[in-house]
Amino acid sequence: MGTGMLGGLPMEKRDEELIAQLVKEDETLRRYVEEHRLYEKQLEAYEKRLHLSAEEGMERRRIQKLKLAGRDRIEGILAEYRRTRKQQRAASDAL
């Protein structure tokens, strides 16, 4: 992720590097990252506006929730990858 941000919160450098590596291999993660970027762009468009109608405000909140859910899924994939990698290292060290 070029901006170093995911979901509006700073990402650790290792997370950025891990995402960059895994999106090449993991279609699900790639889709979540692409969706996240789309939601971010949509929210930026709403943020530029001075006033939102009631419907626009509801849509903005809906997008924020989708973006947050996507971030949670991305974080879950990263956590699972780290857990698997740690188990593989432990198994390798045991040999």
Backbone as a printed PyTorch tensor [residue, N CA C, xyz], in Angstrom:
tensor([[[  0.8530,  -1.1520,   0.0000],
         [  0.0000,   0.0000,   0.0000],
         [  0.9040,   1.2200,   0.0000]],

        [[  0.8470,   1.9570,  -1.0210],
         [  1.7550,   3.0510,  -1.2260],
         [  1.6850,   4.1460,  -0.1960]],

        [[  0.5310,   4.3940,   0.3980],
         [  0.4020,   5.5130,   1.3090],
         [  0.8640,   5.1880,   2.7060]],

        [[  1.0650,   3.9200,   2.9950],
         [  1.4340,   3.5580,   4.3450],
         [  0.2500,   3.6190,   5.2970]],

        [[ -0.9370,   3.6010,   4.7390],
         [ -2.1360,   3.6970,   5.5580],
         [ -3.0930,   2.5890,   5.1420]],

        [[ -3.7820,   2.0880,   6.1140],
         [ -4.8550,   1.1400,   5.8570],
         [ -5.9670,   1.4960,   6.8180]],

        [[ -7.0870,   1.8740,   6.2790],
         [ -8.2060,   2.2350,   7.1310],
         [ -7.9920,   3.5260,   7.8750]],

        [[ -7.1280,   4.4060,   7.3560],
         [ -6.9090,   5.6830,   8.0000],
         [ -5.9180,   5.6220,   9.1560]],

        [[ -5.4410,   4.4360,   9.4900],
         [ -4.4890,   4.2890,  10.5830],
         [ -3.1360,   3.9140,  10.0100]],

        [[ -2.0660,   4.4250,  10.6060],
         [ -0.7380,   4.1070,  10.0900],
         [ -0.4620,   2.6090,  10.1620]],

        [[  0.1860,   2.1310,   9.1320],
         [  0.5680,   0.7230,   9.1060],
         [  2.0450,   0.6100,   9.4370]],

        [[  2.3840,  -0.4940,  10.0420],
         [  3.7890,  -0.7560,  10.2640],
         [  4.4290,  -1.1170,   8.9310]],

        [[  5.6820,  -0.7730,   8.8020],
         [  6.4170,  -1.0510,   7.5680],
         [  6.3490,  -2.5340,   7.2130]],

        [[  6.4390,  -3.3910,   8.2240],
         [  6.4090,  -4.8340,   7.9530],
         [  5.0650,  -5.2640,   7.4000]],

        [[  3.9680,  -4.6020,   7.8360],
         [  2.6470,  -4.9240,   7.2830],
         [  2.5730,  -4.5260,   5.8160]],

        [[  3.0820,  -3.3570,   5.4880],
         [  3.0850,  -2.9100,   4.0960],
         [  3.8490,  -3.8890,   3.2210]],

        [[  5.0060,  -4.3050,   3.7010],
         [  5.8300,  -5.2300,   2.9330],
         [  5.1570,  -6.5880,   2.8020]],

        [[  4.5260,  -7.0530,   3.8790],
         [  3.8450,  -8.3370,   3.8480],
         [  2.6590,  -8.2970,   2.8790]],

        [[  1.8900,  -7.2240,   2.9190],
         [  0.7600,  -7.0860,   1.9970],
         [  1.2580,  -7.0690,   0.5610]],

        [[  2.3050,  -6.3080,   0.2990],
         [  2.8560,  -6.2300,  -1.0570],
         [  3.2790,  -7.6130,  -1.5510]],

        [[  3.8180,  -8.4220,  -0.6630],
         [  4.2400,  -9.7800,  -1.0260],
         [  3.0340, -10.6920,  -1.2280]],

        [[  2.0980, -10.6610,  -0.3100],
         [  0.9950, -11.6160,  -0.3300],
         [ -0.0460, -11.3350,  -1.4020]],

        [[ -0.2420, -10.0800,  -1.7990],
         [ -1.2490,  -9.8070,  -2.8350],
         [ -0.8750, -10.4690,  -4.1560]],

        [[  0.4030, -10.7660,  -4.3240],
         [  0.8460, -11.4620,  -5.5350],
         [  0.3960, -12.9170,  -5.5310]],

        [[  0.1840, -13.4720,  -4.3310],
         [ -0.1210, -14.8890,  -4.1860],
         [ -1.5640, -15.1620,  -3.7740]],

        [[ -2.1880, -14.2020,  -3.0900],
         [ -3.4810, -14.4430,  -2.4530],
         [ -4.5630, -13.5890,  -3.1100]],

        [[ -5.4010, -14.2240,  -3.9060],
         [ -6.4580, -13.5150,  -4.6330],
         [ -7.4560, -12.8540,  -3.6810]],

        [[ -7.7680, -13.5210,  -2.5850],
         [ -8.7120, -12.9590,  -1.6250],
         [ -8.1560, -11.6780,  -1.0140]],

        [[ -6.9140, -11.7210,  -0.5880],
         [ -6.2850, -10.5320,  -0.0210],
         [ -6.2260,  -9.4210,  -1.0610]],

        [[ -5.8750,  -9.7610,  -2.2740],
         [ -5.8080,  -8.7610,  -3.3450],
         [ -7.1630,  -8.0760,  -3.5280]],

        [[ -8.2330,  -8.8670,  -3.5120],
         [ -9.5820,  -8.3060,  -3.6650],
         [ -9.9300,  -7.3720,  -2.5000]],

        [[ -9.5980,  -7.7880,  -1.2770],
         [ -9.8800,  -6.9390,  -0.1130],
         [ -9.0870,  -5.6320,  -0.1670]],

        [[ -7.8450,  -5.7050,  -0.5910],
         [ -7.0160,  -4.4960,  -0.6910],
         [ -7.5750,  -3.5710,  -1.7700]],

        [[ -7.9810,  -4.1200,  -2.8970],
         [ -8.5740,  -3.3080,  -3.9700],
         [ -9.8770,  -2.6620,  -3.5080]],

        [[-10.7130,  -3.4300,  -2.8170],
         [-11.9560,  -2.8740,  -2.2860],
         [-11.6670,  -1.7510,  -1.2970]],

        [[-10.6740,  -1.9830,  -0.4430],
         [-10.3060,  -0.9780,   0.5500],
         [ -9.9090,   0.3330,  -0.1280]],

        [[ -9.1180,   0.2290,  -1.1680],
         [ -8.6940,   1.4300,  -1.9070],
         [ -9.8870,   2.1290,  -2.5550]],

        [[-10.8240,   1.3630,  -3.0910],
         [-12.0250,   1.9380,  -3.6840],
         [-12.8420,   2.6770,  -2.6280]],

        [[-13.0540,   2.0520,  -1.4830],
         [-13.8030,   2.7050,  -0.4030],
         [-13.0990,   3.9810,   0.0560]],

        [[-11.7820,   3.9280,   0.1260],
         [-11.0100,   5.1070,   0.5320],
         [-11.2440,   6.2680,  -0.4410]],

        [[-11.2250,   5.9750,  -1.7260],
         [-11.4630,   7.0140,  -2.7380],
         [-12.8750,   7.5690,  -2.6290]],

        [[-13.8410,   6.6870,  -2.4140],
         [-15.2190,   7.1450,  -2.2700],
         [-15.3740,   8.0460,  -1.0540]],

        [[-14.7520,   7.6590,   0.0420],
         [-14.8400,   8.4820,   1.2560],
         [-14.1360,   9.8240,   1.0840]],

        [[-13.0230,   9.8300,   0.3730],
         [-12.3200,  11.0870,   0.1040],
         [-13.2220,  12.0420,  -0.6640]],

        [[-14.0120,  11.5230,  -1.5930],
         [-14.9340,  12.3690,  -2.3580],
         [-15.9870,  12.9790,  -1.4330]],

        [[-16.4810,  12.1950,  -0.4970],
         [-17.4600,  12.7370,   0.4570],
         [-16.8200,  13.7790,   1.3760]],

        [[-15.5720,  13.5410,   1.7670],
         [-14.8770,  14.4600,   2.6810],
         [-14.6460,  15.8340,   2.0470]],

        [[-14.5400,  15.8900,   0.7410],
         [-14.2960,  17.1550,   0.0440],
         [-15.5400,  18.0350,   0.0020]],

        [[-16.6770,  17.4390,   0.2330],
         [-17.9290,  18.1880,   0.1470],
         [-18.2220,  18.8830,   1.4670]],

        [[-18.7490,  20.1020,   1.3880],
         [-19.0750,  20.8580,   2.5850],
         [-20.3210,  20.3270,   3.2770]],

        [[-21.3050,  19.9400,   2.4870],
         [-22.5690,  19.4680,   3.0460],
         [-22.9890,  18.1820,   2.3630]],

        [[-23.5510,  17.2810,   3.1630],
         [-24.0690,  16.0350,   2.6230],
         [-25.5600,  15.9610,   2.9320]],

        [[-26.3070,  15.4330,   1.9810],
         [-27.7230,  15.1890,   2.2350],
         [-27.8320,  14.0300,   3.2280]],

        [[-29.0170,  13.7960,   3.7350],
         [-29.2210,  12.6850,   4.6570],
         [-28.8410,  11.3610,   3.9950]],

        [[-29.2230,  11.1970,   2.7320],
         [-28.8980,   9.9660,   2.0130],
         [-27.3910,   9.8170,   1.8190]],

        [[-26.7390,  10.9270,   1.4900],
         [-25.2900,  10.8830,   1.3040],
         [-24.5780,  10.5750,   2.6120]],

        [[-25.0780,  11.1300,   3.6900],
         [-24.4930,  10.8410,   4.9980],
         [-24.6300,   9.3660,   5.3600]],

        [[-25.7950,   8.7960,   5.0460],
         [-26.0040,   7.3700,   5.3020],
         [-25.0900,   6.5230,   4.4290]],

        [[-24.9380,   6.9180,   3.1720],
         [-24.0580,   6.1820,   2.2620],
         [-22.6090,   6.2790,   2.7240]],

        [[-22.2020,   7.4340,   3.1840],
         [-20.8440,   7.6270,   3.7000],
         [-20.5950,   6.6950,   4.8900]],

        [[-21.5340,   6.6160,   5.8070],
         [-21.3930,   5.7270,   6.9680],
         [-21.3610,   4.2520,   6.5370]],

        [[-22.1670,   3.9080,   5.5370],
         [-22.1720,   2.5370,   5.0240],
         [-20.8050,   2.1710,   4.4560]],

        [[-20.2290,   3.0950,   3.6920],
         [-18.9060,   2.8580,   3.0990],
         [-17.8480,   2.7470,   4.1900]],

        [[-17.9440,   3.5930,   5.2240],
         [-16.9920,   3.5210,   6.3310],
         [-17.0430,   2.1460,   6.9970]],

        [[-18.2400,   1.6170,   7.1820],
         [-18.3840,   0.2940,   7.7970],
         [-17.8130,  -0.8000,   6.9070]],

        [[-18.0560,  -0.6970,   5.6050],
         [-17.5000,  -1.6730,   4.6710],
         [-15.9730,  -1.6210,   4.6810]],

        [[-15.4410,  -0.4170,   4.7060],
         [-13.9920,  -0.2320,   4.7150],
         [-13.3880,  -0.8370,   5.9840]],

        [[-14.0230,  -0.5890,   7.1200],
         [-13.5360,  -1.1340,   8.3820],
         [-13.6190,  -2.6600,   8.3940]],

        [[-14.7140,  -3.2050,   7.8760],
         [-14.8460,  -4.6660,   7.8040],
         [-13.7540,  -5.2510,   6.9050]],

        [[-13.4630,  -4.5780,   5.8190],
         [-12.3980,  -5.0240,   4.9290],
         [-11.0410,  -4.9910,   5.5990]],

        [[-10.8160,  -3.9410,   6.3680],
         [ -9.5550,  -3.8400,   7.0980],
         [ -9.4280,  -5.0050,   8.0720]],

        [[-10.5230,  -5.3140,   8.7460],
         [-10.5010,  -6.4480,   9.6830],
         [-10.1680,  -7.7480,   8.9580]],

        [[-10.7240,  -7.9380,   7.7710],
         [-10.4350,  -9.1530,   7.0010],
         [ -8.9650,  -9.1800,   6.5730]],

        [[ -8.4450,  -8.0380,   6.1500],
         [ -7.0300,  -7.9560,   5.7650],
         [ -6.1510,  -8.2900,   6.9650]],

        [[ -6.4540,  -7.6940,   8.1010],
         [ -5.6710,  -7.9670,   9.3110],
         [ -5.7640,  -9.4450,   9.6970]],

        [[ -6.9280, -10.0550,   9.5010],
         [ -7.0850, -11.4780,   9.7940],
         [ -6.2200, -12.3470,   8.9000]],

        [[ -6.1590, -12.0010,   7.6290],
         [ -5.3120, -12.7520,   6.6940],
         [ -3.8460, -12.6160,   7.0800]],

        [[ -3.4300, -11.4060,   7.4380],
         [ -2.0400, -11.1990,   7.8550],
         [ -1.7300, -11.9880,   9.1200]],

        [[ -2.6550, -11.9740,  10.0750],
         [ -2.4470, -12.7110,  11.3250],
         [ -2.3400, -14.2060,  11.0600]],

        [[ -3.2050, -14.7270,  10.1970],
         [ -3.1650, -16.1570,   9.8610],
         [ -1.8460, -16.5080,   9.1700]],

        [[ -1.4020, -15.6540,   8.2670],
         [ -0.1340, -15.9020,   7.5860],
         [  1.0100, -15.9400,   8.6020]],

        [[  1.0270, -14.9680,   9.5210],
         [  2.0950, -14.9400,  10.5320],
         [  2.0480, -16.1760,  11.4220]],

        [[  0.8380, -16.5930,  11.8140],
         [  0.6720, -17.7680,  12.6630],
         [  1.1930, -19.0080,  11.9430]],

        [[  0.8220, -19.1740,  10.6840],
         [  1.2660, -20.3140,   9.8900],
         [  2.7730, -20.3010,   9.7240]],

        [[  3.3100, -19.1210,   9.4260],
         [  4.7590, -19.0040,   9.2370],
         [  5.5050, -19.3380,  10.5310]],

        [[  4.9670, -18.8950,  11.6680],
         [  5.5890, -19.1800,  12.9560],
         [  5.5730, -20.6860,  13.2440]],

        [[  4.4490, -21.3400,  12.9350],
         [  4.3470, -22.7900,  13.1340],
         [  5.3250, -23.5330,  12.2330]],

        [[  5.4660, -23.0690,  10.9980],
         [  6.3980, -23.7110,  10.0730],
         [  7.8270, -23.5670,  10.5670]],

        [[  8.1550, -22.3990,  11.0900],
         [  9.5190, -22.1920,  11.6180],
         [  9.7590, -23.0820,  12.8300]],

        [[  8.7750, -23.1980,  13.7120],
         [  8.9160, -24.0360,  14.9030],
         [  9.0960, -25.4930,  14.5000]],

        [[  8.3380, -25.9450,  13.5040],
         [  8.4700, -27.3180,  13.0350],
         [  9.8490, -27.5410,  12.4040]],

        [[ 10.3160, -26.5620,  11.6630],
         [ 11.6150, -26.6600,  11.0190],
         [ 12.7340, -26.6710,  12.0560]],

        [[ 12.6020, -25.8560,  13.0880],
         [ 13.6160, -25.8070,  14.1440],
         [ 13.6450, -27.0980,  14.9520]],

        [[ 12.5060, -27.7910,  15.0310],
         [ 12.4280, -29.0310,  15.8010],
         [ 13.1530, -30.1790,  15.1000]],

        [[ 13.3710, -30.0170,  13.8060],
         [ 14.0410, -31.0950,  13.0530],
         [ 15.4970, -31.0850,  13.2600]]])
